[in-house]
Amino acid sequence: MKLNIAKAKELVGKKIDCKVRRFGYYPMEIKERDGELYLKDAVGVCMPIPEREDDFNCHDYDFIID
């Protein structure tokens, strides 16, 4: 699955993870700050979440951690 803004609004405060971790530092946490949604990786770097699933910066995930 790919993360976009519509899915991230439902998952604020939860973490996403992959079975096979590649292209990122998983698990990643979905955060909201000043009305904007960000994805925070395991190192602490925040990245914006794209609006569409076919965008270049979409992150893949397999399951959600509460």
N, C-alpha and C positions, 0 to 999 in steps of 0.2 A: 504494500500500500504506500501511497505517497501522501505526505502531509501538506495541507494548504490551509488558508485562513479559515475557511468554513468548518473544517474538521477540528482545527486547533481551538476554536471558541468553545467547543464542548469539552476539551481536554485540558483546560488551564489548571496548572498545579500538578499534573501527572507527568510521568516519564514515558518515553517511547524507547524501544530497543529492537535489535535485530538478532536473528538466530546466528547469522554469519556477519560479524561486524567488519565492515569495510567502508572506506571513504567517510570517516568521521569518528568522533570520540563518543561512543555510546556508553551508558544510557544518556539521553538528552531530555531535559526538562522544559516544559512549555510554561513560559512566564508572561505576565501582563504588566506593563508599566506605562503609565500616562495614556491608557487607552490603546496602546500598540502591543501586538503580540510578538514575542521573541522566543527563540529556541536556544537554550543554554546547554552547552555540551559539558562533558565530564571534567574538562579543564577549567571551565568558568567563562568561556568566550560566548557572547550573545550574538545571535545572527537573526536577521529579519526572516519572517515566514512569507513565502510568495503567495500570491492570490490564486494562481491557477496550478493544477497538477502537472501540466506539461511545461512548466517553467524550468529553466536550467538549474536553479538553486533549490529544488524540491528535495527533501530528505526522505529516504525510504525507511519504513519500519514494519516489523512483523507483529509485535504485540505491545500492549500498554501495561505499565506498572503503576499501581496506585501509590 
